[in-house]
């Protein structure tokens, strides 16, 4: 269930769609603010506390992918859930949206009732997490040091001790960001799945184990005796290093 005071920001350059969605969601007890582009979105975020952003992919000026990526880079609204809309339904658009940090993806055309169900599900998942557990690095931290590595949270890549940049996939960055947000804390597979993919883990789903394995390869962490991301038997994984925000 959503709360009566939940505030939804709808960002879409189609005035008819903005009005239709706002009217429908307000009839369902939600508060809505609308914006036609990235400039209006930023202004609305400065004025209001927003619980979720419905963000169209195709916008004039900065598109939805860029806006979502910049939002996740840090700041007051870095952890605000984002539901991305697009008129294009190709898998690549969905994957790009999720890799930029969107919490869910809904292709147009859609019925408002489905949008409402997705909004409720995202808010329910966000509120089901422990209050001190989130999926993003500390706000405003553009560079994080852990062990011998640094993470550039703007460029979303690793930097080795010799200055070499090591690229990360969207999935690798998301799971590393979760570990860096909660160093020296055991995170279960269910928590990692919820924080990185916004869903519960299936009993046979080994995707988290695969992502951790790939991330260890990026970090040069020995799979048999890892020293950076350690396995805690029957519990999950833990980042053993301390994390420090540093100047870029």
Backbone bond lengths (Angstrom), bond angles and torsions (degrees), N, CA, C in turn:
res aa  C-N    CA-C-N  psi(-1)  N-CA   C-N-CA  omega(-1)  CA-C   N-CA-C  phi
1 X - - - 1.467 - - 1.521 110.66 -
2 X 1.348 115.89 140.62 1.442 120.12 171.61 1.509 108.81 -87.97
3 X 1.322 115.86 161.97 1.448 120.51 176.84 1.516 109.94 -92.30
4 X 1.354 116.46 152.66 1.463 120.09 -176.99 1.521 111.12 -59.70
5 X 1.326 117.23 -29.08 1.452 120.11 -176.94 1.527 112.76 -88.71
6 X 1.312 119.55 2.00 1.462 120.80 179.57 1.527 110.26 -57.34
7 X 1.323 115.39 131.86 1.459 121.86 -175.36 1.525 108.84 -112.52
8 X 1.321 116.30 120.17 1.458 123.00 -177.36 1.524 109.10 -108.54
9 X 1.326 116.26 128.80 1.463 121.30 174.72 1.520 108.47 -101.87
10 X 1.330 117.08 119.60 1.469 122.76 -179.33 1.521 108.44 -102.81
11 X 1.335 116.64 118.76 1.462 121.50 -178.60 1.527 108.39 -115.98
12 X 1.337 115.95 107.30 1.465 121.75 -177.94 1.520 107.91 -155.49
13 X 1.329 117.71 137.17 1.462 119.60 -177.80 1.526 112.58 -80.78
14 X 1.334 118.04 -6.31 1.464 122.20 177.44 1.529 109.11 -90.40
15 X 1.333 116.36 109.22 1.463 120.82 -176.61 1.527 111.96 -58.80
16 X 1.332 117.02 -38.85 1.468 120.51 -178.12 1.528 110.59 -64.24
17 X 1.333 116.46 -42.64 1.468 119.96 179.36 1.526 110.40 -65.96
18 X 1.332 117.11 -43.57 1.467 120.38 178.52 1.522 111.08 -56.82
19 X 1.328 115.49 -47.35 1.462 120.02 -177.52 1.519 111.60 -66.48
20 X 1.332 116.49 -43.47 1.462 121.48 -179.60 1.531 110.89 -60.44
21 X 1.321 116.06 -48.56 1.466 119.83 -177.72 1.526 111.70 -67.05
22 X 1.328 116.53 -42.53 1.465 119.75 -179.93 1.524 110.61 -62.46
23 X 1.330 117.01 -44.11 1.469 120.46 179.98 1.523 110.69 -61.91
24 X 1.330 116.29 -44.05 1.466 119.91 -178.01 1.524 111.10 -65.80
25 X 1.336 116.81 -47.86 1.469 120.13 -176.85 1.528 111.60 -66.50
26 X 1.315 117.16 -35.29 1.467 119.80 178.22 1.529 110.98 -67.28
27 X 1.327 116.79 -33.16 1.472 119.81 175.82 1.528 111.00 -67.49
28 X 1.353 116.21 -20.96 1.464 120.63 178.03 1.533 111.88 -91.57
29 X 1.328 116.43 9.32 1.454 120.82 175.27 1.511 115.66 92.98
30 X 1.335 117.47 9.57 1.455 120.94 179.16 1.529 110.44 -97.51
31 X 1.313 116.12 155.77 1.449 121.89 173.74 1.513 108.10 -97.47
32 X 1.327 118.77 136.53 1.460 121.16 -175.65 1.523 112.02 -128.52
33 X 1.314 115.30 141.97 1.456 123.65 168.67 1.521 106.40 -125.76
34 X 1.325 117.84 144.45 1.463 120.60 -178.09 1.523 110.74 -119.18
35 X 1.330 114.91 153.84 1.464 122.05 177.45 1.522 108.26 -145.57
36 X 1.333 116.44 145.55 1.460 121.09 -176.07 1.529 113.01 -94.74
37 X 1.335 117.27 -17.18 1.465 120.12 -177.36 1.530 109.62 -159.91
38 X 1.333 115.17 -176.53 1.451 119.84 -177.47 1.518 113.60 -63.53
39 X 1.322 117.01 -36.22 1.466 119.97 179.95 1.519 110.70 -63.24
40 X 1.341 116.68 -45.48 1.466 120.13 178.93 1.524 111.10 -68.49
41 X 1.333 117.04 -33.56 1.456 120.50 177.43 1.530 110.43 -62.18
42 X 1.326 116.81 -47.25 1.463 120.70 -179.46 1.525 111.07 -62.67
43 X 1.338 116.56 -39.63 1.459 120.14 178.79 1.524 110.89 -64.30
44 X 1.338 116.45 -40.06 1.466 120.69 179.59 1.524 110.90 -66.14
45 X 1.322 116.70 -38.78 1.466 120.18 179.58 1.529 111.78 -68.09
46 X 1.327 116.65 -29.01 1.465 119.71 176.58 1.520 111.66 -72.52
47 X 1.340 116.38 -28.69 1.473 120.68 -175.12 1.524 112.62 -91.48
48 X 1.334 117.60 -29.10 1.461 120.11 -168.06 1.531 112.22 -126.63
49 X 1.319 115.05 154.62 1.459 121.53 165.44 1.522 106.55 -85.37
50 X 1.312 116.80 121.26 1.464 122.02 -175.27 1.524 109.27 -116.22
51 X 1.331 117.13 134.34 1.465 121.65 -178.89 1.518 112.57 -91.75
52 X 1.349 117.26 -25.91 1.463 120.35 -179.13 1.522 108.18 -160.60
53 X 1.331 115.47 144.21 1.465 121.38 177.75 1.519 109.69 -112.83
54 X 1.338 116.59 124.63 1.460 122.29 170.24 1.524 105.39 -94.45
55 X 1.325 117.33 111.82 1.465 122.16 -167.31 1.522 111.28 -121.61
56 X 1.333 116.11 119.37 1.459 120.94 177.87 1.523 109.88 -74.81
57 X 1.319 116.42 140.88 1.458 120.61 -179.44 1.531 111.65 -70.50
58 X 1.326 116.56 -45.79 1.465 121.71 -174.89 1.521 109.96 -93.46
59 X 1.332 115.77 101.09 1.460 121.72 -179.85 1.522 109.20 -127.79
60 X 1.332 117.74 152.55 1.469 119.57 173.22 1.518 109.93 -67.88
61 X 1.328 116.58 146.44 1.467 119.23 -177.37 1.517 109.94 75.49
62 X 1.333 117.36 -128.94 1.458 120.96 177.50 1.522 109.74 -69.10
63 X 1.335 117.13 128.20 1.463 118.89 -179.69 1.525 110.36 -82.64
64 X 1.336 115.36 174.74 1.454 120.25 -175.64 1.518 113.66 -61.97
65 X 1.339 117.27 -35.87 1.463 120.05 179.36 1.526 110.78 -62.82
66 X 1.331 116.39 -44.65 1.465 120.76 179.85 1.522 110.78 -64.68
67 X 1.326 116.71 -43.93 1.458 120.45 -179.74 1.522 111.22 -62.93
68 X 1.328 117.11 -40.74 1.459 121.06 179.72 1.519 110.53 -66.88
69 X 1.325 116.61 -43.53 1.460 120.28 179.45 1.530 110.97 -61.98
70 X 1.330 116.76 -43.54 1.466 120.32 179.94 1.521 111.13 -66.51
71 X 1.320 116.03 -35.68 1.463 120.08 178.06 1.525 110.21 -62.17
72 X 1.329 116.50 -43.66 1.463 121.39 -177.47 1.530 112.38 -73.61
73 X 1.331 117.22 -14.85 1.465 120.04 -177.33 1.517 112.36 -69.04
74 X 1.329 117.88 -16.61 1.461 120.25 177.50 1.517 111.48 141.04
75 X 1.307 115.88 161.77 1.446 120.96 -179.85 1.515 111.30 121.99
76 X 1.319 115.23 -178.73 1.457 121.13 -175.45 1.521 112.56 -59.09
77 X 1.330 117.45 -34.70 1.464 121.03 -174.35 1.531 113.15 -105.32
78 X 1.344 117.01 20.80 1.467 120.62 -176.80 1.527 112.56 -60.47
79 X 1.341 117.06 -28.47 1.464 120.57 -177.27 1.525 113.32 -102.31
80 X 1.332 117.73 5.19 1.462 120.48 179.87 1.533 109.94 -66.54
81 X 1.335 118.78 126.41 1.466 120.16 179.69 1.528 112.11 -59.77
82 X 1.325 116.25 144.37 1.463 122.84 179.45 1.525 109.46 -126.65
83 X 1.327 115.83 126.54 1.464 122.66 172.09 1.519 106.77 -108.91
84 X 1.319 117.21 115.59 1.459 120.92 -174.01 1.526 111.50 -94.24
85 X 1.337 115.30 135.91 1.461 122.46 177.53 1.523 109.29 -112.40
86 X 1.321 116.75 147.12 1.457 119.56 173.97 1.513 110.44 -155.71
87 X 1.323 115.17 149.58 1.461 120.45 175.19 1.516 110.49 -78.25
88 X 1.333 116.14 -14.71 1.457 120.96 179.60 1.515 108.76 -99.43
89 X 1.322 116.56 131.99 1.451 119.79 -174.83 1.512 115.10 -109.18
90 X 1.362 116.73 14.58 1.452 118.70 -177.47 1.528 111.12 -66.36
91 X 1.335 115.49 150.16 1.458 120.47 179.71 1.519 112.06 -58.08
92 X 1.354 117.47 -36.86 1.460 120.03 -177.16 1.519 111.01 -62.49
93 X 1.336 117.74 -39.07 1.466 120.34 177.82 1.518 110.35 -63.79
94 X 1.320 116.55 -41.21 1.469 120.54 179.69 1.524 109.86 -63.63
95 X 1.324 116.41 -45.25 1.466 120.56 -179.01 1.525 110.78 -64.01
96 X 1.337 116.99 -43.79 1.460 120.20 178.94 1.522 111.17 -61.70
97 X 1.322 116.49 -41.99 1.458 120.06 178.75 1.507 112.13 -60.94
98 X 1.321 116.69 -44.56 1.468 120.77 -179.90 1.521 110.79 -68.58
99 X 1.341 116.97 -36.59 1.461 119.05 179.60 1.520 111.91 -70.09
100 X 1.330 117.81 -26.84 1.464 120.58 176.74 1.523 111.68 -77.65
101 X 1.351 116.65 -7.41 1.459 119.58 175.58 1.511 115.24 114.25
102 X 1.333 118.62 5.81 1.457 120.31 177.23 1.530 109.77 -66.53
103 X 1.335 116.21 147.48 1.463 120.91 -179.09 1.527 112.10 -88.24
104 X 1.322 116.72 -24.34 1.466 120.72 177.48 1.518 107.64 -159.49
105 X 1.328 115.45 172.49 1.460 122.00 -171.14 1.522 108.28 -145.27
106 X 1.326 117.15 130.60 1.466 120.81 -179.05 1.529 109.13 -134.74
107 X 1.356 117.77 114.65 1.468 119.59 179.97 1.528 111.72 -78.44
108 X 1.319 116.24 145.26 1.460 121.94 172.91 1.523 108.20 -83.64
109 X 1.338 118.18 150.08 1.468 127.08 -2.95 1.532 110.88 -79.44
110 X 1.317 116.11 153.78 1.454 121.63 178.14 1.519 107.94 -144.33
111 X 1.310 115.32 164.23 1.461 119.26 176.81 1.529 107.89 -95.78
112 X 1.337 118.22 142.08 1.462 120.65 -178.17 1.526 113.82 -54.81
113 X 1.335 116.62 -31.08 1.462 119.39 -179.43 1.523 110.72 -62.80
114 X 1.350 117.32 -37.02 1.462 119.90 178.54 1.522 110.17 -68.03
115 X 1.335 116.97 -39.50 1.459 119.95 176.91 1.522 110.65 -59.95
116 X 1.330 116.52 -44.33 1.465 120.60 179.01 1.532 110.66 -59.76
117 X 1.330 116.72 -43.16 1.467 120.30 -179.77 1.525 110.76 -62.76
118 X 1.332 116.70 -39.97 1.466 120.05 179.30 1.529 110.65 -67.13
119 X 1.319 116.76 -42.18 1.468 120.68 178.38 1.524 109.86 -59.14
120 X 1.312 116.64 -47.34 1.468 120.60 -179.73 1.521 110.92 -60.97
121 X 1.326 116.44 -41.14 1.466 119.84 -178.81 1.532 111.08 -65.70
122 X 1.331 117.08 -42.03 1.470 120.48 -179.92 1.522 110.57 -64.27
123 X 1.335 116.89 -45.99 1.462 120.49 -179.53 1.523 111.05 -65.63
124 X 1.331 116.40 -37.21 1.461 119.85 178.70 1.525 110.44 -64.83
125 X 1.341 117.18 -43.01 1.460 120.44 178.46 1.517 111.28 -63.82
126 X 1.329 116.45 -43.18 1.467 120.03 -178.55 1.521 111.01 -61.78
127 X 1.330 116.52 -38.45 1.461 120.03 -176.96 1.518 112.34 -82.57
128 X 1.330 116.91 -12.46 1.458 119.74 178.58 1.517 111.45 -80.26
129 X 1.352 117.34 -16.22 1.452 120.45 179.67 1.515 110.53 -74.00
130 X 1.321 118.24 149.14 1.466 119.93 173.97 1.518 109.65 -55.10
131 X 1.332 118.90 146.83 1.458 121.20 -173.98 1.519 114.47 -61.14
132 X 1.326 118.00 -23.27 1.460 120.25 -178.94 1.525 111.55 -104.18
133 X 1.336 117.07 22.61 1.457 121.01 -178.58 1.520 108.94 -123.47
134 X 1.337 116.87 120.75 1.459 119.53 176.80 1.515 109.32 -139.87
135 X 1.340 115.64 176.23 1.455 120.01 -170.80 1.519 114.01 -102.43
136 X 1.330 117.98 5.30 1.453 119.56 -171.05 1.516 111.68 -127.02
137 X 1.350 117.15 152.87 1.462 120.89 177.98 1.521 110.63 -63.94
138 X 1.337 118.37 168.54 1.455 120.76 178.57 1.515 111.83 -54.98
139 X 1.357 116.46 138.42 1.453 120.85 -179.47 1.530 110.27 -57.44
140 X 1.321 116.08 142.16 1.465 125.18 176.57 1.529 113.15 73.24
141 X 1.332 119.91 -2.41 1.462 120.83 179.19 1.523 108.98 -83.79
142 X 1.328 116.89 108.18 1.462 120.15 -179.75 1.531 112.01 -91.07
143 X 1.338 116.77 -15.75 1.461 120.74 177.74 1.527 108.99 -142.37
144 X 1.319 116.18 127.87 1.461 121.56 179.72 1.518 109.48 -121.28
145 X 1.333 116.48 134.93 1.454 121.24 177.49 1.524 109.48 -107.14
146 X 1.315 115.90 131.88 1.469 120.94 173.49 1.526 107.32 -142.84
147 X 1.328 114.80 121.23 1.454 118.41 -175.98 1.524 110.51 59.18
148 X 1.322 116.47 -132.63 1.462 121.39 179.97 1.522 112.83 -88.42
149 X 1.315 116.84 3.20 1.467 121.23 -174.37 1.520 111.99 -109.96
150 X 1.335 114.87 157.43 1.453 122.15 168.62 1.533 108.17 -126.06
151 X 1.335 116.13 147.91 1.460 121.58 175.25 1.515 108.61 -116.99
152 X 1.324 115.84 122.31 1.465 122.33 173.42 1.525 106.79 -86.36
153 X 1.347 117.39 108.21 1.467 120.44 -175.16 1.518 112.54 -79.72
154 X 1.337 117.24 -10.90 1.463 120.53 176.07 1.525 109.62 -87.81
155 X 1.340 115.54 -52.25 1.457 119.84 177.51 1.515 113.22 -77.15
156 X 1.340 116.15 -15.50 1.466 122.93 178.72 1.530 112.00 59.39
157 X 1.340 115.70 48.72 1.455 120.15 175.15 1.522 109.34 -142.57
158 X 1.325 115.55 160.42 1.453 122.85 176.76 1.516 110.17 -84.63
159 X 1.327 115.90 153.47 1.463 120.92 173.96 1.527 107.45 -127.69
160 X 1.329 115.22 121.43 1.465 120.89 -179.40 1.535 110.18 -78.75
161 X 1.322 116.42 172.78 1.465 120.86 -177.73 1.525 112.27 -61.68
162 X 1.344 117.85 -28.85 1.465 120.75 179.47 1.520 112.81 -87.30
163 X 1.359 116.12 5.43 1.458 120.56 178.27 1.514 114.58 90.40
164 X 1.321 117.09 -1.63 1.462 120.62 179.35 1.523 110.63 -68.48
165 X 1.335 116.46 132.55 1.466 121.64 177.66 1.525 108.86 -87.09
166 X 1.316 115.91 130.25 1.459 122.26 179.33 1.531 108.04 -112.88
167 X 1.334 118.23 112.74 1.470 119.80 -176.96 1.524 111.71 -68.52
168 X 1.328 115.11 151.14 1.457 122.02 176.69 1.518 109.49 -124.68
169 X 1.311 116.81 143.18 1.456 120.15 171.27 1.529 108.35 -72.67
170 X 1.317 116.28 167.30 1.466 119.50 177.98 1.516 112.08 -58.67
171 X 1.335 116.54 -41.74 1.469 120.49 -179.41 1.525 110.72 -66.91
172 X 1.341 117.12 -40.67 1.468 120.39 179.14 1.519 111.15 -64.46
173 X 1.342 116.00 -41.88 1.467 118.93 179.39 1.522 110.88 -63.87
174 X 1.325 117.52 -43.63 1.471 120.40 -176.96 1.528 111.30 -61.73
175 X 1.326 117.16 -44.58 1.463 118.05 -176.56 1.529 110.40 -72.84
176 X 1.348 118.03 -34.33 1.463 119.46 175.96 1.526 110.28 -66.26
177 X 1.342 117.15 -39.88 1.462 120.78 178.89 1.523 110.90 -60.06
178 X 1.328 117.16 -38.01 1.462 120.69 178.08 1.528 110.26 -64.97
179 X 1.333 116.74 -45.77 1.465 119.52 178.65 1.531 111.14 -60.97
180 X 1.333 116.96 -41.89 1.462 120.49 -177.89 1.527 112.00 -70.44
181 X 1.325 116.62 -26.50 1.469 119.97 176.18 1.525 111.33 -75.12
182 X 1.357 116.87 -18.43 1.467 121.13 -177.20 1.525 110.64 -137.67
183 X 1.340 117.62 61.68 1.461 119.61 -178.51 1.518 112.03 -65.86
184 X 1.328 114.70 148.19 1.459 122.59 176.58 1.532 112.44 56.90
185 X 1.305 114.77 32.17 1.467 121.48 176.53 1.522 108.37 -128.87
186 X 1.315 117.05 129.76 1.461 120.77 179.58 1.530 108.84 -71.62
187 X 1.329 115.03 126.40 1.461 121.70 178.15 1.525 108.26 -115.60
188 X 1.321 115.98 126.64 1.462 120.19 -179.96 1.521 110.04 -74.79
189 X 1.326 116.18 164.28 1.460 120.43 176.58 1.525 110.53 -61.37
190 X 1.335 116.97 -38.19 1.472 119.85 178.75 1.514 110.59 -62.51
191 X 1.339 117.24 -43.51 1.463 119.67 179.35 1.524 110.80 -64.76
192 X 1.317 117.61 -42.53 1.459 120.64 179.35 1.525 111.35 -64.44
193 X 1.322 116.99 -38.99 1.456 120.43 178.05 1.528 110.57 -64.76
194 X 1.332 116.54 -43.59 1.464 121.58 -179.66 1.516 110.77 -63.79
195 X 1.326 117.11 -42.98 1.458 121.46 -175.32 1.519 113.11 -75.80
196 X 1.322 117.50 -30.11 1.463 119.65 -177.57 1.515 113.63 -97.66
197 X 1.336 116.78 -28.44 1.466 119.00 -174.97 1.517 113.81 -125.58
198 X 1.337 117.03 -4.83 1.460 120.25 175.70 1.509 113.86 68.35
199 X 1.319 117.36 29.31 1.468 119.64 178.16 1.514 109.28 -149.43
200 X 1.323 115.09 165.07 1.454 120.28 178.21 1.518 110.43 -80.05
201 X 1.315 116.05 150.56 1.458 120.79 179.76 1.521 110.85 -79.44
202 X 1.326 115.77 136.11 1.455 121.18 172.28 1.525 108.20 -78.78
203 X 1.316 116.54 149.14 1.466 120.13 -176.12 1.526 111.68 -58.93
204 X 1.357 117.31 -27.76 1.457 120.54 -179.66 1.527 112.71 -100.31
205 X 1.330 117.86 3.65 1.457 122.16 -176.50 1.528 109.56 -80.62
206 X 1.318 117.02 116.27 1.463 121.67 -179.91 1.531 110.96 -109.50
207 X 1.338 118.57 18.50 1.461 120.39 -175.89 1.523 112.21 -63.35
208 X 1.338 117.34 -35.13 1.467 119.47 178.48 1.524 110.32 -63.76
209 X 1.330 117.06 -44.01 1.459 120.70 178.09 1.530 110.78 -59.56
210 X 1.335 116.53 -39.30 1.461 120.52 179.58 1.527 110.54 -67.19
211 X 1.334 117.11 -41.76 1.462 120.71 179.12 1.524 111.14 -64.45
212 X 1.322 117.08 -42.02 1.465 120.50 178.01 1.526 109.64 -63.00
213 X 1.321 116.96 -41.88 1.464 121.04 179.41 1.526 110.84 -60.74
214 X 1.323 116.73 -44.45 1.471 120.33 179.85 1.526 110.77 -66.65
215 X 1.333 116.60 -39.43 1.458 119.92 179.51 1.527 110.71 -65.50
216 X 1.325 116.60 -39.43 1.469 119.59 176.34 1.530 110.67 -60.58
217 X 1.317 117.06 -37.70 1.463 120.21 177.84 1.522 110.47 -62.85
218 X 1.326 116.45 -42.57 1.465 120.65 178.43 1.531 110.82 -60.79
219 X 1.324 116.02 -37.15 1.461 121.68 -176.25 1.524 112.65 -87.11
220 X 1.332 116.87 -3.66 1.456 120.00 -176.85 1.517 111.74 66.92
221 X 1.325 116.42 29.74 1.460 122.25 -177.21 1.527 108.76 -88.78
222 X 1.316 116.88 122.09 1.460 121.56 -176.91 1.528 110.66 -58.81
223 X 1.324 116.58 122.75 1.466 120.57 -176.41 1.530 111.88 -64.53
224 X 1.344 117.44 -32.06 1.465 120.47 -178.26 1.526 111.53 -78.21
225 X 1.317 116.55 -38.53 1.461 121.24 179.82 1.533 109.51 -134.93
226 X 1.319 117.36 70.05 1.470 120.03 -177.35 1.525 111.43 -66.44
227 X 1.332 115.10 144.43 1.469 120.16 179.24 1.522 112.28 -114.60
228 X 1.326 117.38 -15.22 1.469 120.50 -178.11 1.527 110.19 -98.15
229 X 1.320 116.92 -59.58 1.469 121.76 176.13 1.522 107.62 -108.85
230 X 1.301 116.55 104.91 1.455 121.66 -174.84 1.526 110.98 -96.08
231 X 1.320 114.77 149.30 1.465 121.02 174.81 1.521 109.16 -89.82
232 X 1.316 116.06 131.22 1.460 121.43 174.74 1.530 106.60 -107.48
233 X 1.289 116.95 110.40 1.470 122.63 -172.00 1.526 111.34 -53.41
234 X 1.331 114.46 130.29 1.475 123.90 177.95 1.529 113.58 64.40
235 X 1.339 117.66 9.43 1.465 119.36 179.62 1.518 113.19 -125.11
236 X 1.326 117.93 -46.02 1.452 119.12 -178.36 1.512 111.59 151.36
237 X 1.349 116.27 -135.76 1.452 121.56 -176.27 1.524 109.50 -132.90
238 X 1.362 115.36 157.11 1.454 120.18 178.55 1.525 109.17 -142.37
239 X 1.338 116.61 135.92 1.453 121.35 171.08 1.519 107.14 -81.58
240 X 1.339 117.44 115.47 1.461 120.61 -172.45 1.524 113.15 -80.74
241 X 1.335 117.39 -17.26 1.463 120.73 -176.69 1.529 111.69 -81.85
242 X 1.331 115.00 155.57 1.459 119.73 167.18 1.526 108.44 -79.32
243 X 1.323 117.22 158.33 1.463 122.04 -177.58 1.521 108.90 -123.59
244 X 1.336 114.91 134.44 1.465 120.18 -177.01 1.523 109.66 -132.58
245 X 1.333 117.39 130.45 1.459 121.59 173.50 1.516 108.17 -79.55
246 X 1.348 116.94 129.48 1.453 120.70 -176.67 1.511 109.76 -129.80
247 X 1.337 117.41 168.03 1.457 121.93 175.36 1.517 109.13 -71.56
248 X 1.325 114.75 138.71 1.471 118.96 -179.19 1.521 110.93 -67.18
